[in-house]
Amino acid sequence: MAARRLGSPASRWLRPSALLLLVASALLSAPSPARALRFDLESGHTKCVSDEIKVNAMAVGKYHIVGPDPNSPDAQLPESHRISLRVTSPYGNSMHYAENVQSGHFAFTAAEAGDYLACFWAPDHKPPVTIGFEFDWRSGVSAKDYPSVAKKGKVDGRGNAGREQANELKDGLARVPLPWRLLISGRFAAVAPEDLL
């Protein structure tokens, strides 16, 4: 097989999967102003998100409902636009519970290592209502809002909480019902076909 020269036309083109990987890498390395995940929740249903957290790591979260009309974000939300949330530890201990709210926050120091689960649900409405909400959950090093949220959550300060995780940020994989997966790494996310992951 003959070696290709650097200037040959065949070496100038990338395979589609390599190009997608290159674009995803560029997106992951670029700073992103958006940090919250946005979900749509149909009334009467539940959505859950998990995060693996180490012992003594700080976890903070904020959530709020997004108005049904994106053109008027400050408009009064209808009474039907309320959600409930429960955050539980790997052994089922309740870390946070809020019922029938439009926004909220939580903060805790993990007493157990493992997958913590945050489940959102909305009351059943006839006809069904779709409720959009944003959820920002950070743990360890990425919990930079620690002082302000921890005061509200009455969590004891630990000056070194999360330092152990500084170089150990784990990648996560959010499953979606398509042949694509949402790759979450640190504070960035990218969508890629399953065969690239």
C-alpha positions in Angstrom: 0.0 0.0 0.0 1.5 3.3 -1.0 1.9 6.0 1.6 -0.2 9.2 1.2 1.6 12.4 0.9 0.5 15.2 3.2 -0.7 17.4 0.4 -2.8 14.7 -1.3 -6.5 15.2 -1.6 -7.3 12.1 0.3 -5.5 13.3 3.4 -7.4 16.6 3.5 -10.8 15.0 4.2 -11.8 13.6 7.5 -14.1 10.6 8.0 -17.6 11.8 9.2 -17.1 10.2 12.6 -13.7 11.8 13.1 -15.2 15.2 12.0 -18.1 14.8 14.6 -15.6 13.9 17.3 -13.5 17.0 16.4 -16.6 19.2 16.5 -17.6 17.7 19.9 -14.1 18.2 21.3 -14.2 21.9 20.2 -17.6 22.3 21.8 -16.5 20.7 25.0 -13.4 22.9 25.3 -15.2 26.1 24.6 -16.6 28.0 27.6 -20.4 27.7 27.9 -22.6 30.2 29.6 -25.4 27.7 30.0 -25.0 25.4 33.0 -28.5 24.2 33.7 -30.2 21.2 32.0 -33.7 22.0 30.6 -36.4 19.3 30.9 -40.0 19.1 29.8 -42.2 17.2 32.2 -45.8 16.1 31.4 -48.2 16.4 34.2 -48.8 13.1 36.0 -45.3 11.9 35.1 -41.9 11.7 36.8 -38.3 12.3 35.6 -35.2 11.4 37.5 -31.5 12.4 37.2 -28.6 10.8 39.1 -25.2 12.0 40.1 -22.3 9.9 41.5 -21.0 11.8 44.6 -18.1 10.9 46.9 -18.3 10.9 50.7 -17.8 14.5 52.2 -18.3 16.1 48.8 -20.5 19.2 48.6 -23.6 19.1 46.4 -25.8 22.1 45.5 -28.8 22.4 43.2 -31.2 25.0 41.9 -34.3 24.5 39.9 -37.1 26.6 38.5 -40.0 26.4 36.2 -39.7 28.1 32.8 -42.8 29.9 31.6 -44.9 28.4 28.8 -44.4 31.6 26.7 -40.7 32.1 25.9 -41.5 35.6 24.6 -42.5 36.8 28.1 -40.2 35.1 30.7 -41.4 37.4 33.5 -45.1 36.6 33.0 -47.0 35.1 36.0 -46.9 31.3 35.8 -50.3 29.4 35.8 -51.2 27.5 39.0 -50.8 24.2 37.0 -47.1 24.9 36.6 -45.8 23.4 39.8 -43.5 20.5 40.5 -42.3 18.4 43.4 -38.8 17.2 44.0 -37.1 14.6 46.2 -33.3 14.0 46.3 -32.3 10.7 47.9 -29.0 9.2 48.9 -27.7 5.8 47.5 -29.3 4.1 50.6 -32.6 5.9 50.2 -32.2 8.7 52.8 -34.0 11.9 51.9 -31.6 14.8 51.3 -34.2 17.3 50.0 -37.9 17.4 49.5 -40.1 20.1 48.1 -43.8 19.8 47.1 -45.9 21.9 44.7 -43.2 24.6 44.1 -42.2 26.8 41.1 -38.5 27.1 42.2 -36.1 26.0 44.9 -32.6 25.1 45.9 -30.8 22.5 48.0 -27.4 21.9 49.5 -25.9 19.0 51.4 -22.6 17.3 52.2 -22.7 13.7 51.1 -22.5 11.2 54.0 -22.6 8.2 51.6 -20.7 7.5 48.4 -22.7 6.5 45.3 -25.5 7.6 43.0 -27.7 10.3 44.5 -31.1 10.5 42.7 -33.2 13.7 42.1 -36.8 12.9 41.0 -39.2 15.6 39.7 -42.9 15.0 39.3 -45.9 17.1 38.5 -49.6 16.6 39.6 -51.9 15.1 37.0 -54.0 17.6 35.0 -56.8 17.1 32.5 -56.0 18.0 29.8 -52.3 17.2 30.3 -49.9 20.1 30.7 -46.2 20.1 29.7 -44.1 21.9 32.3 -40.6 23.1 31.3 -38.0 23.5 34.0 -34.3 24.0 34.4 -32.2 22.1 36.8 -28.6 22.9 37.8 -26.9 20.2 40.0 -23.3 20.4 40.9 -21.1 18.4 43.2 -17.5 18.4 44.4 -15.3 20.9 42.6 -18.0 22.2 40.3 -20.2 23.3 43.3 -18.8 26.9 43.0 -22.1 28.4 44.4 -21.2 26.7 47.7 -21.2 29.7 50.1 -24.5 31.3 49.0 -26.5 28.1 48.6 -24.9 26.4 51.6 -26.0 29.3 53.9 -29.6 28.9 52.7 -29.4 25.1 53.0 -27.8 25.4 56.5 -24.9 23.1 55.5 -21.8 23.1 57.6 -18.8 24.5 55.8 -15.9 22.2 54.9 -13.0 24.2 53.4 -11.6 21.2 51.6 -14.9 19.7 50.4 -14.4 18.6 46.8 -10.6 19.2 46.6 -10.2 15.4 46.4 -12.2 15.5 43.2 -10.3 18.2 41.5 -8.6 15.9 39.0 -11.1 13.1 39.2 -14.2 14.5 37.4 -16.1 11.6 36.0 -17.9 11.5 32.7 -21.5 10.5 32.8 -23.9 9.3 30.2 -27.5 10.4 30.0 -29.7 7.9 28.2 -32.2 9.3 25.8 -34.8 7.3 23.7 -32.9 7.8 20.5 -29.8 6.2 18.9 -27.9 9.2 20.3 -26.5 9.7 23.8 -25.9 12.9 25.8 -22.3 12.8 27.0 -21.9 14.9 30.1 -18.3 15.8 31.2 -17.7 18.3 34.0 -19.9 21.2 33.1 -20.2 20.7 29.4 -22.5 18.4 27.3 -22.4 17.1 23.7 -24.6 14.8 21.7 -22.9 12.0 19.8 -24.0 8.8 18.1 -23.9 5.8 20.4 -21.2 4.0 18.3 -18.7 6.9 19.0 -19.1 6.6 22.8 
